[in-house]
């Protein structure tokens, strides 16, 4: 009688089950129960069981470690996305600043095209509201927004203060002192940095 050896192609769990069945079956056969060959097979089964358990534990640990790594990576990706969004929406960030962070935005225009020109036809007039002034100017191609600055002493460079950030070509500045003469100027900002200032205009707060 030739015993089939298909068991050699089975999984480890199936082989261990066969080994246990062989040991249980041989227990009723005195000539086999204590045979050195069966003892060697049982010892090999015990070692295989230990190795399989260790491998399973390591595989589970590896899966857990990989899952934790994926979670941490997703957290980092989210943090990076928020930081990049902050940089994209911060008007004072320039291309040179991004390069210093090893960030290189995709350029869809030439550097010459990205350079912003000064806002033209800037006008500063009395606002419709009390103690307010209105500023208006022409749009600058490529600008993401505009800084409006005021001063009462235009000859003093340190006296100019930023009073508004506008995304359109007009804005109203409130909370001024009635009867005071204010001088205003505006400049655009974009990915290449701020533009030159517009001309200086004067108006009295109503």
Beta strands, then each sheet from edge to edge (+ up, - down):
strand 1: 123-126
strand 2: 133-136
strand 3: 145-151
strand 4: 161-166
strand 5: 170-173
strand 6: 181-190
strand 7: 193-194
strand 8: 201-204
sheet 1: 1+ 2- 5+
sheet 2: 4+ 3- 6+ 7-
sheet 3: 4+ 3- 6+ 8-
end
